[in-house]
Amino acid sequence: MASSLKFFLATALLLCIITGVRAGRGASCSPSDIAISQTRTGGIVEGKPEYEVVVSNNCKCLQSQVLLQCYGLSSVEAVNRLAIRPVDEERCIVGDGRPISRRTPVKFKYAWMTPQDFPVISTQIQNCH
């Protein structure tokens, strides 16, 4: 009986520790919480396929000043500069630097020969309690 109680208490303690570690991780954000997805829309612009990109924040905390690597953002169609715009030859800023919340992804379209990669370079995390 005593060994069963010790086993139960040890198991309960271990579960509390594991749960606490997971809860702690969820409270902090990083640039890796920004998800970039893109799909081909089916549209063709000047002979090039059109793509829609969705920039989402998977953390409960707001993230602003989201910078992506974009190498000038090549496109044969006009890209919504409020959604994304180049800041130099390699980087683009998303949403003009405004905060992105979990519920408000930023979307934009572009048309180019092949899909472009948009790796996240950096973000500023704010309003995280």
C-alpha positions in Angstrom: 0.0 0.0 0.0 2.8 2.4 0.9 4.6 1.7 -2.3 1.4 2.3 -4.3 1.0 5.7 -2.6 4.6 6.6 -3.3 4.2 5.6 -7.0 1.0 7.7 -7.3 2.6 10.7 -5.7 5.7 10.4 -7.8 3.6 10.2 -11.0 1.5 13.1 -9.9 4.6 15.2 -9.3 6.0 14.3 -12.6 2.8 15.3 -14.4 2.8 18.6 -12.6 6.3 19.3 -13.6 5.7 18.4 -17.3 2.5 20.5 -17.4 4.3 23.5 -15.8 7.1 23.3 -18.4 4.6 23.2 -21.3 2.6 26.1 -19.8 5.8 28.2 -19.5 6.7 27.6 -23.1 3.3 28.8 -24.3 3.7 32.1 -22.6 6.7 33.2 -24.6 6.9 34.0 -28.3 9.6 33.9 -30.9 10.0 34.6 -34.6 9.4 30.9 -35.2 5.7 31.5 -34.1 5.2 33.4 -37.4 4.0 31.0 -40.0 4.2 31.7 -43.7 2.0 29.7 -46.0 1.4 30.2 -49.7 -0.8 28.6 -52.3 -1.2 29.0 -56.0 -4.5 30.9 -56.7 -5.0 29.4 -60.2 -4.7 32.9 -61.7 -2.2 33.8 -64.4 -0.8 37.3 -64.7 1.3 38.1 -67.7 1.9 34.4 -68.2 3.1 33.9 -64.6 1.2 32.0 -61.9 -0.3 34.0 -59.1 0.4 33.0 -55.5 -1.4 34.1 -52.2 0.8 34.3 -49.1 -0.6 34.3 -45.6 1.5 35.5 -42.7 0.1 34.2 -39.4 1.1 34.6 -35.8 0.7 31.3 -33.9 1.4 32.9 -30.5 -1.0 34.6 -28.1 1.3 37.6 -27.9 1.3 40.4 -30.6 4.3 40.5 -32.9 5.2 43.6 -34.8 8.0 44.8 -37.1 7.9 41.4 -38.8 10.8 41.3 -41.3 11.0 38.6 -43.9 13.7 37.8 -46.4 12.3 38.6 -49.8 15.1 39.8 -52.1 13.1 42.7 -53.4 9.8 40.7 -53.8 9.7 40.0 -57.5 6.3 40.2 -59.1 4.7 41.0 -62.4 1.6 42.3 -60.7 1.3 45.1 -58.2 1.7 43.9 -54.6 -0.3 45.5 -51.8 2.3 47.7 -50.1 0.2 47.9 -47.0 0.6 44.1 -46.6 4.3 43.8 -47.5 6.9 46.1 -48.9 10.7 46.0 -49.4 12.8 47.9 -46.9 16.1 47.1 -48.7 17.4 44.7 -51.3 16.9 41.6 -49.1 14.2 42.3 -46.5 10.5 43.1 -46.5 8.3 44.4 -43.7 4.9 42.9 -43.2 1.8 45.0 -42.5 3.9 48.2 -42.5 5.3 47.0 -39.1 1.9 46.9 -37.4 1.2 44.2 -34.8 0.0 40.8 -36.0 -2.3 39.0 -33.6 -3.3 35.4 -33.6 -6.6 36.2 -35.3 -5.5 38.7 -37.9 -3.2 37.2 -40.5 -1.7 39.4 -43.2 -2.4 38.3 -46.8 -0.9 39.4 -50.1 -0.7 38.1 -53.7 2.2 38.2 -56.2 2.8 36.6 -59.6 6.2 35.2 -60.5 7.7 32.2 -62.4 8.1 30.2 -59.2 7.0 30.5 -55.6 9.4 32.6 -53.5 10.6 31.7 -50.0 9.8 34.2 -47.2 11.8 33.1 -44.2 11.3 35.2 -41.0 14.3 37.3 -40.1 13.0 39.0 -36.9 10.0 40.3 -35.0 9.2 42.5 -32.0 7.1 40.8 -29.3 4.7 43.0 -27.4 1.7 42.8 -25.0 2.7 39.4 -23.7 1.5 38.7 -20.2 
